[in-house]
């Protein structure tokens, strides 16, 4: 059994048994890099007999900064004996160890330490400790060579005349003078501290083709520095700029970089042959570009005398040339660990690979116990000075550099970066950045490193300036200023080297996601010298917290129980940098290719308390590669997958053992790409590529963030034209233009999801009066129920709610119904019910109908019903009804249809009559919007859409002289399709001459009455004429394409299903139209009605997922659907099948249809085709189906 199989089997067992089994069988442990995994023997107790190791003479192996330890090793050489080493006084983690690494490095001289060790397999628990040992490091008697004088930095040309050239450089710390060399010969000294010199050409020296190689050396005798970079000028012209590249590209910008041209003092930049700008440095940002348009960029160098030829062109397509950066850990190839090699990476989906990690040298050592000087490392053969970059693991890294360089050379689009630092090796960043000497030593060593190992740039991963990171890191309040000074020193060194190498070298950083990082790195200013920034927008949760929440939530989820959740999400991290002054074209979103896990979580898992992080994982406890989750947990028995639509993350929960796993999947990638496009960012970064071995995530990213210059042909366009349709003190209604191929839209308010809709309008509720809100909408496309595309956000709308204007509450007059208090907010009436008075009235009422009668002019009514009032009404009688009456409308709601224990808000709004004026159909009265909402735990109100088996009544009362009942239809409006659908309607003539039209349907929506006309060019059969005409006036049936009713035409299964669904007021289900049945295409005429009928329980299909929509439908098949329609309408009666006995062809009735036919015959809905013939197997004609439907409606009390 493989480890993964064993793990899955174990974690389907009860929790306590699992813990017992794990403790007795195996645990996961790291290998040589503290992140790899292999099996070790049982960890029943901590490691035994911890001690200081001794040499052959019995002397303790302790130096000024290292201590070698030993313990009783377990097993043979195949057992790695992986351990963690801890500070016994603080329980702070110090380092890792194993069979081959038993030395603690990075210690302080003459310091006493107390340490213990634990098995790595026991993480995160510290329960099983070894004994504690105490030791004191020796004094530091080492002799540290004095560092050499740094060479002058970034020599460059600042001016040129016909007989002179002026050069400038960055001064060397500690220098008091400089020497100018021309073509290797000393020419003059510079002692004025200006760091500039003007060289006058000798007589005749301005002849065309004369070459001058300029170098500058620093001195402070007896110290003399190495020479600066060389600036070689050939008189009479400039070389065309080399190395032009698009450093980043967004939807509207292209940030260009190129190697400095020696002798140039400026550059002209061209796009598609047109001059678009100039720059005095070797960088330029082209802005205002058009997404999807191809731009050919060229650069020409210039000075006061000459202009170069154009550079070689590069082509950039904004919106199709994103950066997809990933980290490749240099321990990934370990055969006992990840076993993931450079050749396993699909570099066609990636633009930059950050090789992690290199280290910094300080006092002759790196962050561990190994000396920096190493004859086997080309860049470290001599003494390595403080602050210089060093190879992390020379035994494997050098070969990997060569292997990656070969891959890059075969894939010219790819950039290779060395990432220096990281969590474990950030010990000496503050020391290095603290002085100009060490900053320059670092910068110059970076250049040497990149050249030696054929790399394209450096990625600085300082975790973290000022505060945070490992306890033993150097840190200082001055890190804030020194971070930018370090970045500037590196930038100058890279530009100087690039001018010699004809190459533009990159400098990037990994940035923390917190606001503190932006402040402590002075990032707004530091970013001037950085090409782009990879934000580590992950690790928002982990085993340090017993709350199961998400590792990398994209947006704020209002259901998160902690106050910090509003800021601690990916968007919060990105906005911190943008608001901190970092340009949008330099910010990459960080993505974890791993998830987090907890065990012993309370039911539901998400946002619940747990016992601890999982004592298992892919390579370390509590952390799971995405591929591991994808292959071993997602479909494993007991694990239920859920999608958090607010945070845009997936999670699994196993109710049997309380395991909760959170991770970002391919749907998360689509939303991340959407955010990158929306904020006009240049791309994304992932940690790390080995976590996505099946390329599930990178494939999604490469599709939605193209890197090839070819726009995604399937990209979903963002909604346009977002605007406020109406506002009140507590709500805003917005509308927008549809996006082609969108199946739904998501509405965000102040960067948090407010809701979704398949239409192009949305009513946002629960808002604060007189407050501005930022509203955005994005489109999504689903294919067979699976997310296929996510658009960028459309235009941002800032909308403000209205202030509240109240009118004094007046005592209720002699009234019918419950006592109300009314306040007016603009055109809205806000109605409340004093609870004490209402409860008394309810208790003493003789009727089960409870009117809420509102008087007052306005366009909108909002009634607040506290849960105690709805509970009292519901308890009064099982048939209790709440009736809201306002002006000429009434909204009747069965109390049992409302959710128990929930505060309710009922809204009625008068809408623009134009909304229902479809195809010239005139209105009887203005349409009304009826809505019922329930209060959520977080205080917001969500629309209630499920009313169970209960119909709601929406009534309009009009003057009898203004309505012809026979030619009036009740309709519901579908905003997503701008469509009118019929609704069952009952008419009542009142004593005062008015007529009440009662529209009955199971749901909220916009309702109205319209005047209808009917015209057939053929003659209707006499027995069917009345019902067919009535159905036509109700908009249930219409003429065929030839203008005729064609009553004798046989209908198919789709047509009859659609007719019955429309008659009941069941709205089409466009979202499920293509998935309800395999043989019903989403774009077919009746697909949405069939899907809705299936959801309502009217049809089940013919088995195997088929419906056979175009097949003729028999009378008995129609009867089965009609019987189910009666049940949907609340008719629960059953009939004795003996009512069929008088039909001579009773034997032809199929068993499945017998009860349905009996019910319809008994209720007079279906008759025989003759006195003694039922004809159950004959097909149904259009007029037969129409008559049957009208009888069915009358039988169910849904029509006159």
N, C-alpha and C positions, 0 to 999 in steps of 0.2 A: 504493500500500500504506500502510495506517495505521501509526502508530508501534507500536501494540500488536501488530498482525499481524507487522510486521517483527521486533519483539523476540521473539515466539514462534518465528518461523521460525529466527532466528539461534541461539536457545538450544537448538535441537534438533541443532545441529552440534557436532562435537568442540570441546572447550574452547579449545585453542590457536588453532584457526581462528576461533572466535568472538571471542576477544580481538583477533585481527588485524583481523577485519572491523569490529568496533566502533571500534577505533582509527582505522580508515581511512574510516569512513562517518559515524557519528553518535555522540552521547552525550546523556545527559539533563542538563538544567540548570535552575536555579530562575529565577523571575521576581521581581517586585517585593517579595516577602516572604520570600525565602530558602527557600521550600518549594514553589514552583510549578515546572512543567516545560515546556520547549520545546526544540526541536532547535537545536544550534549546530554550527558547522563542525568539521572534524576537529581533535582535540586531540593532535597529534603531539608537541608540546612545550609548555612552560609559556608563559604570556603574556609578551610581549616588551616591553622598554623601559619597565619600571616606573619612575616618577619622581614627584616632587612637582609638582603643577600650579602654574602661575604666572598672575598677573593680566596685564593688558595692558601693565603697566610692568615686567614681568619679576620681580616680587616673589613669593617663595614664599607659597602660600596656607596658612599655618599660624597658628593662634591658640593660646590657652592650653589649649584642650580639643578642637580639631579639626585635622585635616590633610587637605587635598584632594589626591588622587593622580590620576595618569593613566597610561595604558598604550596600546599600539598596538591600537586597536579592530579587530575582524575583521568583515568583511561590511558590509551596509548597515543602515538603520534597523530592519529587521525582525529583526536579530540582537541579542539582548539582552546578549550578552557577560557572562554571569553568572560571578562570581568569588567565591572565599573569600579573606579577608585573614588572615594568620597572623603571630604573633610569632616572629621569626627566631631568637630566643635560646632559646625554650621550645617552639616548634612548637605553641603554644596558639592555638586559633581566636579571632579578635578580632571579626570582623563579616563581612558579605557586601557585595557591590557589583555594579553592572551599568552599562549604558550611561548610565543616568540618575542613578545614585547612585554617586558616586566620592569620598565623604568619610568619613573615619574619625572617629567621635565618641567622647565619653566618656573622653577622654585626661586625663592629670594634668599640670598646669602644670609647666614647667621640668623636663621629663623627656625623656630620650633614648630613642627607639624605633628598633628595627630590624625591618622588616617585609618580607614577600614575599607574592605572591598566586599562586593556582592556579585553573585552570578548575574551576568547580563540577562539571562533567561527569566530572572525574577522581576525584571522591570514591570511596572514602575514601583513595585513594593520595595521597601527597605527592611522588611521584617527579618530576612535571613542574612544577617551580617556575619562577617568574620570577627575575630578578635581585633581590638584596636592596638595599633603600634604608635610609638612616639619617637621622633628623631629630630635632630637639629642639623641644618645644613652648615657646611664649612664656610669660612670667610673666603671672599673672592680675591685670590692672589694672581689672577690672570693678568697678563699684560696685553692691553688692547692697542694695536697700532693706531697712530693718529691718522685720521682720514686725510686723503689728499685734498688739495684745493680744487674745488669744483670748476670745471671749464666754464667759460662764459656761455650763457644760454641763448639759443635762438638768434643767431646772427642773421641779419636780413638787411635789405636795401631800403632806405627811406627817401633818397633823392638822387638825381643824376643830372648832370649837365653835359655840355659837349666836351668838357675836359676834367670832370671830377665825378666821384661817386661817394655818397654818404652812407655809412653803415651804422647800425644800432644793434645792441645786444642787451641781454639781461645780465646784470652784474653778478659776480661770484661772491658769495658770503666770505668775508675775511680777506678779500683782495684789496690792495691799495694801489694797484696799477695794472695796466693791460698793454700787451704788445700786439701790434698789427703785423701780420705776415702776408706778403703778396707773392704768389707763385713759390712759396716755401722760404722766401727770404724776408728777414726782419726789415721793416720799413720805418716804424716809429713807435714810441711809447705814448700812452694816454694816461694822464695822472690827475685829470680834473674831476673825476667822479661822474662825468656826464654819460658814460657808457655809449658814447657815439664818437665817430671819427669821419672826417672827410678826406678822402685820398685824392690827390691831384695827379693826373696822369702825366707821365714824363713827356718830353718833347717828341711829338710824332706818335705818341701812344694811343691816339684815337683812330688809328688806321683800322679799317674794317677787317674783322677776323682776328684781331688781337685778343688773346684770352687772358683774363685775370682771375686767379683763384685767391680769394680772401679768407683768412682765418685769424682768429683773435685768441690769445692766451692770457690767462690771469697770473698775477704774481703777488707774493708777499714774502720777500726773501727771508729764508732760503727756499720757500715753497714756490714752485712753478706748476701751473695746471697743465693738463692736456689741452689741445686746441679745441676750439669751438667747432661746430659744423662748418663746412666750407660753403662759401657762396662764389660760384664760378660764373663770371660774366664774359661773354664773347662780344666784343665791341661791334656795334652795328646792327644788333638785333636781339630779339628775345625768343627763346624756345616756346613752342606751344605748351600750355599747361598739360601736365600728365595726371593720370589717376582720377579723372573726373568720375564721380559716382553720386547716386542719389542716396544720401545718408538715411533719410526717412522720406516717406511720401504719405500724405493723407488724402482725403477727398478733395481738398482745395489747395494744398501746398506741396512743394517739393523742396526739401532742404538739401542743398548741393555741397559737396566738399571736393577738394582737389589738392594735389601737391603744390606747394609754393614754387613759383618760377623764380630762380635766382636772377636778381636784377630788376624784377618787377616791383612797382610801387602801388599797383592797383590792377583791377580786372574788370572787364565788361562781360556781362552775361546775356546770352541770346536764347530765345525760345522760338522755335519754328522760323528762324532767320530774322527775328525782330529783337532789337535791343530792349531788354526789359529792366536793366539796372546795372549798377556798378558796385564794386566792393573793394575795400582796401585790404581785406584779409581773404584767406583762401576758403571762404564759406559764404553762402548766399541762400536766402530763403525766398523762393518764388511763391507768391501768394495769389489769391484770387483766381485760381485755376478752375477749370470746368471738369467735374467728375466724368470719367469715361472718355475724355478727349486725349489724344496722343500728342505729347510735346517732345520735340527734339531739342535738347539743350546743348549749347556749346559755350566755351569760355575762352576769352582772349586775354593775354597778359599785356600790360602796358606800363610805360613810364613816360617821362617828359620828352624822350627822344624817339622811342620806338613802340611799335605795337606788334605783337606776335601774330602768327597764324592762329586760326581757331583750333581749339582742342578737338580731339575725336569726339563725335557726338554720343550722347546717351539718350535713350527714349524712356520717358516716364509717362505712365497713364494714371492720373489721380484716381484713387478708388480701386486700383488693380495692381498696385506695387507696394503692398504692405510689408512690414517686417514681421516675421515669425521667428522669434528667438527662443532657443531652448538651452538648458544646461545639460552637459554630459559629464557625469562624475567620473573622475579618473580611476576610481576603484571599481567601476562597473564591469570590466572584463574578468574580474576575479572568478576563477573556476569553482571556488567554494562559495561564491556569493551570487551576485546578479548574473554573471556569465553573459553579459550583454556587451557586444563589441561594436566598434565604429561601423563595421559593415552591416550591422543590423539596423542602422538608422536610415530611413528614407529621406535623404537630404533634398529630394525634389520638393518636399513639403516645408522646408525650413530655409531661412535666409542667414541666420547667425547661430553658431554653436559656441557656447561659453564653456570652456574646459575648466572644470572645478576640481581642485583648487591649487594655486601656488601660495607660498607663505612669505613672511617677512623675516629677515635676519635681525637679531638684536643681541649685542654682546657675544657674537660668535655662534649663536644658536637660533634655531627657529622656535616655533611654539612648543615643540616637543623636546626630546632629549638628544637629538642628533645635531652634530656640529654642521655649520653652514658650509665650510670649506670642504670640497669633495673633488678629488682629481678626476673622477668619472663624469663629472657634470661640466660641460663646456663653459658655462657662465659662472662657475664656482671653483675653478682650479686654484685661484689665488685666495688671499684673505678676503672675506666678504664683510663689508662695512655695515654699520648700523643703518637700517631702513631699506636695504637693498632687497629686491625680490629674489626668492629662491624657489627651486623646483620642490614640489611637495613630497613626492616619493620617487627619487631617482631610479629605483629599481624597475618601475613600470612606466613612468610618465614620459620619459624621453622617447621610448619606442612608440607610444601613443601619439606624441606630437608628430612624428614622422608619418605614421599611418593616416592621421587626420589631414596632414598637409597634402598627401597624395590624393585623398578624396576631394579636398578643396580644389586642387589643380585640375581635377577631372570635372569639376562642377563650378565653373567660374562665378556663378551667382552667389556662392557660399562664402561667408566670412568666418574666420576662426579667431576667437578671442581667448585670452587667458584670464580667468577670473581669480583674483587674489583675495585671500581672507576667508570669508565665510564665518559661520558661527564659532567654529573651533579655533580658527587661526586669525582672529582679530585682536590678539593680545597686544600687539605693538603698533597699531595704527596711530594711536594718540601720540606715542613716543616719536614715531617717524614724522608725523605732521607737525610736531612741536617746534622744529627749528628749520630755518632755510637750508642749512647744511644737509640735514637728513631728508628733507623734501626733495632736494636736488639729487641726492644720492639715489633715492627711490626712482625719480623720474628718469634719470640716465640709465639706471639698471633695467627699467622697463624697456627702453629702446634696445638695449643689448639683448634682452630676453626675446623680444619680438623678432629681431633680426636673426638670432641664432636658431630659433625654432620655427621660423617661417610662418609667423602669425600676423593677423591683420589689426589687432588692437588689444586693449586691456579693459577689463571690467573690474571695477573696484567694489568689493563687497565688505565694507566696513560696518560691522555690527557691534556697537553703534557709537557714534560720537556723543560725548558728554555723559550719557547715562544709558543703562541697559547692557545687554550682552552678558558674557561670562563674568563671574565675580572677579577673576584675576586679571581682567583686561586693564591695560593702562587707559586712563581717561582724564579729562581736564575740562574746566569751563571754557578754556580757550579753543577747544575743538571746533566750536562754531565758526570762528574766524579761520582757523587753520585748515578746515576742510576745504574751503574755497581756495586757499593758498596752495594746497596740495594739488587740487584740480588744475589750477593755472600752471603750476610747474610742470605737470605731466603734459598738459596741452602744448606748452611751448617746446618741450623736448620732442614730442611727436611731430610737430610741424617742422622743427629743424631737421629731424631725421628724414621726414617725408620729402623735404626739398632736395636732399641728397639722393634719396632712393626712388624719386618719381612716383611716390605712393602717398595716398591719404590714409593715415593711421587713425583708428577710432579710439575714443575714450568714452566708456559708459560706466554706470554704477548700478548696483542693486540697492534700492532704497527701501527703508522700512515703511510700513503702511500707516504709521501713526503721525499725528500732527507734530509730535515732538521731534521726529526726524527732520521734518521740513524746517523747523526752527533751529535745531542743533547743528544742522549742516548748512544753514543759511542758503537753502537750496535755490531760492529765487535768483540769487546772484551767482551761486556756484554753478548753476546750470548753464551759464554763459560759456563755460569751457567744456561742457559735456555734450556729446553727440546725441545721446538719448538716455533715458532713465527707465530701468526695469523695476516697477514697484512690486514688492513682495506682498501682494494683496491676498494673503492666506495665513493660516495658523491663527485665525481668530478664535479657535477653540482647540482644546487638547486635553491630555490626561491630567494636567494640573488642575482641572476644573471637573467637578462631578456632575455638572449640568451638561446634558447631551444637547449640544447645539452645533451649528454648522461651521466647518473649516473655512469655507470661502463663500459666504452668501453674497450674491451680486447686489441685491437691494435690501432695504430695510423691511423686515417682516414685523408688522405691528403686534403679532402674537408672541413675539419673543419677550420673555418675562423680565429681562434686564434693561436698565436705563441706557447702558452703553450701546445697545443694539442699533440705535438710530445712526450712530457714527461708525460702528465697527462692521463695515461691509465693503465690498470692492468699490462701489461708487464713492463711499466716504473717503477711501484712501486716494482715489484718483482726484477727487475734488480738492482734497487737502493740498495736493501739489499744484493743481491749476490755480487755486485761490492763493497759494503761496508764491506765485509769480513765475512758475515754470511754464514755458510755452507749450501749447497743446501738441505741437509737432515733435516734442521730445519725450512724451509720456507713453510708455507701454504698460498695458495691464498684465499683472502677474497671475498665472493660472497654476494651481496645484494638480499634478497628475497623480495625486494620491488622496486618500480619504482618511478619516479619523474614526476610531471606534471606542465604545464604552460597553461595559457589561453590568448586569444586575440593575438594568434601568426599569423604572416603573412603567406600567402599561402605556403603550403608545410610543414610548422611546423619545420622540422629539420634544425638547424643552422639559424633559423629566429628570429627576434626580437619579443618579446611578451609583453603583458601588465604587467603580474605578474605571480607568481606561482598560481596554481588553488586555489580558495577559498573553496575548498572541498578536501577530501581525504578519506582514509580508517579509520585512527584513528587521523590523524592530517592533516591539509591542505597541499596540494602539494606533499603528500607522499601516495603511493598506494601499499598495499600488492599485491604480485604476484597473489594470489588466487582471489583477488578482480578484478584485471585486466582480469584474465582468465575467470571469470564467468560473469562479469558485463560490460565489455568494449570491449573485443576482438571481439565479434560477435554482438555488439550493432549497431543499425542503425546509419549510419553517420560516423562511425569510420573505417578508412581504415588502414589495417595492412601493414607495410613495414619492410623489413629486410635490415639492414646496413651491407653489406658483408665485408666492411673494418674493422669496429669496432666490428662486431659480436654481435650486439644487435638488438632487435626488437623495433619498435615504432608504435604508433597509431596517426593518425591525423584526426580531424573532421573539414572539411572545412566549415561546417555550423556555428560553434561557435569558431573556432580557437583553440581548445583544442589539446595539444600535450602531449603524454605520452610516456616515454622511460622506458624500462625494459629489464631484461635479462630473456630469456625463455629457453626451453629445448634444442634448438639448441645452444644457448649460452653456456649451460652446457657442451655440447659435445666438443666445442672448448676450454673451460676452462680446461676440463679434458685432452684434447690433449696437452695444454700448460704445465700442471703439469707433464705429462709423458715426454714431450720433454725436459724440464729443469731438469728432474730427481728429482722432488719434492715429498714430502711425502703425500701431500693431499691438502684438502681445508677446509675453515671455512665459515659458513654462519651466517648472521644476518637477521632476526632471524627465528626460525623454525615455528613460528605461521603464517608466511607469505606464507607458502606452504602447506595449509591444505589438498589439494588433492594429495600431495606427488608427484606432477609432476616433480619438480626439483630434489628432493632427489632421486627419482627412477632413473632418468637419471644419476645422479652422482654415485650412488651405482653400476650401470651397468658398467660404463666406468672406475670407480676407485674402483675395488672390495675390500671389507674389510674382506672377508671370507676365504681368502687363495685359492680360486678357480678362476683361470684366466677367463676372459670373452671369451667364445668360439667364439663369433662373432666379436672379436676385429679385426680391419683393420690394416694390417701391414704397416709400414712406407715405403715409396719409398726408394730404395737403389741405389747405384752407380751414384749419382748425379755428373756430370762433365760438364765442359765447352766444348761445341762442336766447338764454334768459338767465336772470340771476334773482335771488331773493336773499334774505338775511341768513338762511341756513343751507342754501343749495345753489348750484350752478349747473345749467344744462348746456352742454357743448355739442357741436356738430362739426363734421368734416367731410371731405370728399373721399369717395371710396378708392381703394388701391386694387388694381387689377390682380386677380387670383387670390386675394385675401379671403380667408374663411372666417376670420374674427379680428377683433381689435382689442387692445389693452389700453386702459386709460390710467395715467399716473398723475397723482396730485402731490406736489412737493417731493418728487422723486420716489414715491412709494405707490405700489399698485392700489388703485381704487376699485377696479372691477374690469370686466370684459363684456363685450357684446358682439353679436354678429351683425349689428346694424351700424349706421354711421352717425349715431347720436348717443349721448349718455347723460344721465341725470346724476350729478354728484351731490350727495346729501351729507348731513352731519357736520356741516361747516360752521365756523364761528362768524357771527355778524361783523360787518365792516372790516373784513380781513382780506388781504390779497393772497391769491394762490397761484402757483405755477402749474399749469396743466399741459401734459404731453400725451400723445397717442402714438402707438406703433401698431403695425399690422402683423398678423401671423397667418401662416398657411399650413393646414394640416392635410395629410394624405392618408386615407384609411385610418383615421384616428391617431396618427403619429405626426409629431411636429416635423415639418419639412422646411420651413423658411420663417425667418423673423426679420422684419424690416428695421431700418433705423427709425428713430423717433422723427415725427414730422415737426412742423414749426412749433415753437414754444408760445403758449398763450398765458398771459398774466391777466387774471380775472379777479375782481373784487366783489365780495358779497355785500349786500345792502345793509345799512344800519337798521336796527330795530326801532320802529315807531309804534308805541303802544297806545291804546285807548283805554281809559279807565274801565274796569270791569263793572258791569251793571248787574244788579240782582235780577234773577230770572223772573219773567212775568209768569202769569198763570200759563202753564205750559203742559204739552204732552212730551213725555220723554225725560231723560236724565238732565240734571242741572249742568249747565256749561258756563265757562268763563271764556270770553273771546278777547284776544288782543289783535291789533292790526299791524302788520309789518309790510308797508307799501301796499301792494295789491294782494297780499296774502293774509288770510284770516287764520290765526293760531288759536286752536280750541283746546282747552284743557277741562278736565272734570274733577272737581273737588272730591277727593277720594272718600272722605267720611260721609258726605251727603250722598254720593253715588251708591256707596255700599248699603246705606240705609234704604234707599229707593229700590235697589235690586232685591233686597231681602223681603221687602213688603209688597213687591209687585205681584199682581195676579196673572199677568201675561208673561209669555216667554219671549216676546218681542220687545226689544229695548231701543227705542228711537233716540238718536242724538240729533237734535234739531238745531241748525245753525242759521242765524239771520245775519245779513250783512252783505254789502257789495264787495266784490273783489274778483280776481282772476284765479285765485288758488285757495284751497282750503286744506288745512293740516290739523288732524285730530290726534292728540296724544292720549293713548289708552294705557294706563299703568297695568302691570300684570295682575295686580290684586283685583282690579275691576273685571278684566276679562275672565279671570278664574271664577269670580263670583257669578258672572253671567253664565258661564259654562256649567257651573255646578247647579244652577237654578233648574235647568231642564236640559235633557239631551238634545232637544230641538231648539234651544235658544238661538235667537238671531239678533245681531247688532245691525241697526239701520241708521246710516248717516244720511240725513236729509238736508239739502242745501239748495235754496231757490227752487228750481224745477227739476232737480236731480235727486236720486236716492241710491245709496250703495248698501246692499244687504249682504251681510256676511254671517254664515253659520258660526257660532262661537266655537264649535268643535273643530272647525277647520283651521283655527289659529293654534300656533305652538304654545304649549303650556309653559308657564314660568317665564314669559318673555314680555317685555314692554313692547307695545305695538304703536305704530304710527300709520294713520290712514290719510291718504292724500287724494284730493279731487281737484283737477285743474282744467279750466276752460282754455281750449287751444284755438289757434287760427283756423277758421273754416276752410281755408285753402288746402289744408292738410289732407282733407278727404275728397276734394273735388277732382276725382279721377275720371278721365275720359268723358268729361262733360256731364257727369251725374250730379244733379243738384242735391243740396242738403235740405233736410227738414229742420235741423237744429245744429248749433255749433258742437263740434266734437268735445268729448271730455276724456281726460286721462284719469284712470282709477289705479291706485297703487296701495299695496299693503307692505309694510316693512317691519322687521323685527330687530330689536336692539341686541348687539353683540356684546361679548364680554369686555371688549376694549372701548365700549361707549359709542361705537358707530352703528348706523342702521343699514342693514342689508335687505334687499327686496326678497319677499317670500314668494316663491314660485310654485311650491307644491302644496296644494290644498286637499290632498287625498281624494276622496270620493265626492267632495262637496262642490256644487255649483255656486258661484257668486252671482248676485243679481245686480245689474247696472241699469237703472231706470231713468227715463226721460219723460217728463210730462209736458205736453204741448196743447195748444188750443185745438179743439176738434175741427175747426174750420181750416186749419193749416196742415192737416194730414189726411191722406187717403190710406187707410190701413192696408188695403189690398195691394197697394202699389208702393209700399215702404219696406225697405230692408234694413235690418240691423247689421252693422259691419264693425269689424275690428281692423285696426291699421297696423301693418307690418313695416316699421321704418327701414329695416335692413333691405327690403326689396321694394319699398315705396308701393305697397300693394294693399288692396282692400280684400278682406275675406268675410264671408257671411257668418253671422252669429244667430243662434236660435233666438226668436223674439216672440213675446206674448203681448197682445194688446188688451187694454182694459179701458172701457168707457166710463168716465167718472160723472157723478151727479152734476157737477158744475160745468159740464160741457167739454171738459178737457179729456185728453186721451193719454194714458200712460203706456209707454212702450218699455217692456222689461226685457233686457238682453241678458241671457243666461249663459255663462261659460266658466270653466275652471281656471280662472287666471286674471292677472292684472293686464292692462293694456290701454290703448286709446280706442274708445268706442264712439259710435255715432249712428245717426239715422239718415238714410239717403232715399230720394225719390227714384223709382225705377220704372222703366217702360219695357214692354215686351212686344216683339214683332216676329212672327214666323211666316215664311213664304209657303209653307205646306199646311195642310189641314190636320188638326189634332184629332185623334180618336175620341169619340164622345165620352167613353167611360173613363178616359184618362185626362180629359181636357182641363178640368178644374184643378187637379193636383199638379199637372205639368205647368199650368199658368202660375199657380201659387209658388211653385218651386222656382220658376224663372224670375218672378218678381223678388224672390228672396235671394237671388243671385246664385242659386244652387246648380242650375243647369242653364245651358245656352245653346244657341244654334250651332250646327256644324259649319265647316268652312264654306259650304255651298249656300248658306243662309237658311237652310231648312233644319227643323228639329230632328227629323228622321227617327221617329219613335219606334219604328220596327227594326231598327238596326241593333244587332246583338252587341252587347258591351263585353269588354274583356275584364280580367281580374283587376287590372290597374285602375280602370275607369270607375268601376263600382266601389272599390276601396276609397278612391279619392272623393267620390260623391258622398259616401257615408261620413267620412272624416270631416268634410266641409259642413255637412248638415249639423254635426255636433259642435261646431265651432272649434275643432281641433286644428291648431295651427301647423303649417308644414314645418318639418324638421330638416332644414337645409344642411345643417352640420353633419347629419347622419345619412344624408341622401345616398351617398355612394357606398355605404358600409352595411346598410340594413340587410340586404340580400345580395348574393354574388351576381345574380343575373339582372339586377336593376341598376342601370348606369346612373351616375350622379346627375348627369345633364338631361336625363329623360324627363318627359313631361310630368309624370306623376311620382317621381322618385321621392320628393320631399313629403308628399302626402302619405305614401306607403310607409316611409320611415316613421312618420308620426303615428300612423295607425298601429304599427308594430309596437311602438313604445307605449301606446294607450291600451294595448292588449286586444286589439280588434282582429289582428291577423298574425299568423305564425309562419306562414309559408308552407311549402310542400316538402320540407325536409332537405337535409344536406345543404342548408343555407340558400335554397332556391325559392323563388316566388312565382315564376312563370307568368310575368305580368301581361303578356300579350295573348295568353290563352283565353278563349271564351269562358265565361263563368256560368255555372249552372244555377238553377233556382235554389237547390239545397245548399250550395256553397254560399250563395248570397244570404240565405237564411241564417247560416252559422255566424256570418259577420254581423248581420243585423241583430241577432240575439245578444252578441257581445256588446254591441252598441247600446242596447237597452240596459245591460248591466252597467256599462260606463255611465249611463244617465241616471242610475240609481234604481232601476226597476229590478227587484230581486225575486219576482214571482217565477214559479215554475209551473209547467202544464203537464197534465196527464197525457201520455202518448196515445191514449185511446181515442183522442179527438181526431186522429188520422185514420181511424178504422173504416170510416165510410168512403174513403177513397179507394177505388178499385186497384190503383197502382201503388198501394201502400208498400208492397214488398220491394219496390224499387228504391225506397228510401234507405240511404246508407246509414249504418249504425251511428256514425259520428255526428250525423245531422238530425237524428230523430228528435231529440229534445228541443233543438232550436226550431225545427219546423213546427212541432207541436205548440210551442209558445207563440209563434207568429200567427198560426192558424187560430188558436184560442183567442188571441187579442184582436183578431180581425185585421191584422196587418197584411197577411198573405192569404189569398183565396185560391181555390183550384182554378185551373184553366177552363174547367167545366164543373158541373155539379159533382161528378164522381171521379174526376181525374185531377191529380195534383201535379203531375209532370215534373218530379224532382230533378230529373237528369237533363231536362231541356235547358237550353241557354236562356239567359235573361236579356230582354230587349231594353232599350233605353227608356221607353215609356213605362214598362213594368217596374224597372228599378226606381224611377222617379216617384211613381205612385207609392211604392213600398216605403220609400224614405219619408215621404210626407206623412203617411199613416204611422210610421214609427215615431216621428217627432210628436205627433198629437198624442200617441199612446204614452209617451214619456213625459207629457206635460210641457213640451218645449215649443209648441206651436198651437195657434187657435185652430 
